[in-house]
Amino acid sequence: MPSPSGGWAERIAAARTGIGLTLLPVHYQFGGCDGRPLGPGQVRFGTDPDQFVRLLDAAEGALRHLPPDAGIGVAPHSLRAVSPDALRLCAALRPGRPLHMHLAEQIPEVEEVLAARGLRPVEWVLEHCAPDSRWTLIHLTHMTADETCRLAAKSEPGTRRRTQ
């Protein structure tokens, strides 16, 4: 891994092309809602909350070497991959910065979150978090029509997310 003190900046094309960049370090704590260990394909991405804070700080440090339109965000991987407390921590770490998360991507994920937390993933986020224009929820391929309407109602039409 390149050094956060500048090695990354030298390899990031955005620094040379003028394309804005937002780094989204990923917090991947568990292999499922039950807290099981990460699987073989996940373990290389694994962080506990303290490790994630250090990763986020190092990534943000690397941005000092990039143009001012480079920014930082946080990416708690999914409701299966982080605890509710870790999700709250991620949301609080960089207020006003993007928060990126996979949600309702697969049927087994929807079923697991429903069984473990009593709500479907989108419902759980809507009930327990405050998703707003900084939240980028991706892969929402298994939402209900009601979830789609409720999540859309949280958006702010006509707003543009700032990346600085």
C-alpha positions in Angstrom: 0.0 0.0 0.0 1.4 3.4 -0.9 2.3 5.8 2.0 -0.5 8.0 3.2 2.0 10.8 3.3 1.9 11.3 -0.4 2.4 8.0 -2.3 -1.4 7.8 -2.9 -1.6 11.3 -4.3 1.1 10.5 -6.9 -1.0 7.5 -8.2 -4.4 9.2 -8.2 -5.2 10.4 -11.7 -7.7 13.0 -10.3 -4.7 14.9 -9.1 -3.4 15.3 -12.6 -6.7 15.6 -14.6 -8.7 18.0 -12.6 -11.5 15.4 -11.8 -13.0 15.9 -8.3 -12.4 12.9 -6.0 -14.1 11.7 -2.9 -12.3 8.9 -1.0 -14.7 6.5 0.7 -12.8 4.2 3.2 -15.0 1.2 3.9 -15.8 -0.2 7.3 -16.4 -3.9 7.1 -16.6 -5.4 10.6 -18.6 -8.6 10.4 -19.7 -11.4 8.0 -23.3 -11.0 9.0 -25.8 -9.4 11.4 -25.0 -12.1 14.0 -21.5 -10.8 14.3 -19.9 -13.8 12.7 -16.3 -13.4 11.5 -15.6 -12.1 8.0 -15.4 -14.8 5.3 -12.3 -15.5 3.2 -13.3 -13.1 0.5 -14.1 -10.3 3.1 -11.3 -10.6 5.6 -8.8 -8.4 3.7 -11.3 -5.5 4.0 -11.9 -6.1 7.7 -11.6 -3.3 10.3 -12.8 -2.9 13.8 -14.1 0.6 14.7 -10.7 1.8 16.0 -8.9 0.5 12.8 -11.5 2.1 10.7 -11.0 5.5 12.4 -7.2 5.2 11.7 -7.9 4.2 8.1 -10.2 7.2 7.6 -7.7 9.6 9.2 -4.9 8.2 7.0 -7.0 8.5 3.8 -7.9 12.1 4.8 -4.2 12.8 5.3 -3.5 11.6 1.8 -5.9 14.2 0.5 -3.8 17.0 1.8 -1.5 16.3 -1.3 -4.4 16.7 -3.7 -6.3 19.6 -5.1 -8.9 21.2 -2.8 -11.9 19.6 -4.6 -10.7 16.2 -3.2 -12.7 15.1 -0.2 -13.4 12.3 2.3 -16.5 10.4 3.1 -17.3 7.2 5.0 -18.6 3.9 3.8 -20.0 1.5 6.4 -20.3 -1.4 4.0 -23.8 -2.7 4.8 -26.2 -3.4 7.7 -24.8 -7.0 7.7 -21.2 -5.8 7.9 -21.4 -3.2 10.7 -23.2 -3.1 14.0 -25.8 -0.4 14.7 -23.3 1.3 17.0 -20.6 1.2 14.3 -23.1 2.7 11.8 -23.8 5.5 14.2 -20.1 6.1 14.7 -19.5 6.2 10.9 -22.3 8.7 10.5 -20.8 10.9 13.2 -17.2 10.7 12.1 -17.4 13.3 9.2 -20.6 15.2 9.6 -21.7 16.8 6.3 -19.5 14.5 4.3 -20.9 11.7 2.0 -21.9 8.4 3.6 -22.0 5.5 1.2 -23.6 2.1 1.9 -24.9 -1.0 0.2 -28.5 -1.7 1.1 -31.1 -4.2 0.0 -28.8 -5.6 -2.6 -29.6 -9.3 -2.3 -32.6 -11.3 -1.1 -30.6 -13.2 1.5 -29.4 -9.8 2.9 -33.0 -8.5 3.2 -34.0 -11.8 4.9 -31.1 -11.7 7.3 -31.6 -8.1 8.3 -35.3 -8.7 8.8 -34.7 -11.7 11.0 -31.9 -10.0 13.0 -33.3 -6.5 13.4 -37.0 -6.9 12.8 -37.2 -4.6 9.8 -36.1 -4.8 6.2 -32.9 -2.9 5.4 -34.4 0.2 4.0 -37.1 0.3 6.7 -34.4 -0.1 9.4 -32.3 2.8 8.0 -35.4 5.0 7.8 -36.4 4.1 11.4 -33.0 4.2 13.0 -30.9 6.7 11.0 -31.4 10.1 9.5 -30.7 9.6 5.8 -30.4 12.9 4.0 -28.7 14.2 0.9 -25.3 13.1 2.2 -26.3 9.4 2.2 -25.7 7.5 -0.9 -27.5 4.2 -0.6 -26.6 1.8 -3.5 -27.7 -1.5 -5.0 -31.3 -1.0 -3.7 -32.5 -3.8 -6.0 -34.9 -5.4 -3.4 -36.9 -2.4 -2.2 -40.7 -2.4 -1.9 -42.7 0.3 -3.5 -43.4 1.8 0.0 -39.7 1.8 0.8 -39.0 3.6 -2.5 -41.5 6.3 -1.7 -40.4 6.7 1.8 -36.7 7.0 0.9 -37.5 9.4 -2.0 -39.4 11.6 0.5 -36.1 11.9 2.4 -34.3 13.4 -0.6 -33.9 17.0 -1.3 -34.9 17.7 -4.9 -32.9 20.4 -6.6 -30.0 20.1 -4.2 -26.4 19.3 -5.2 -24.1 17.4 -2.9 -20.9 19.3 -2.3 -17.7 17.3 -2.3 -15.5 19.8 -0.6 
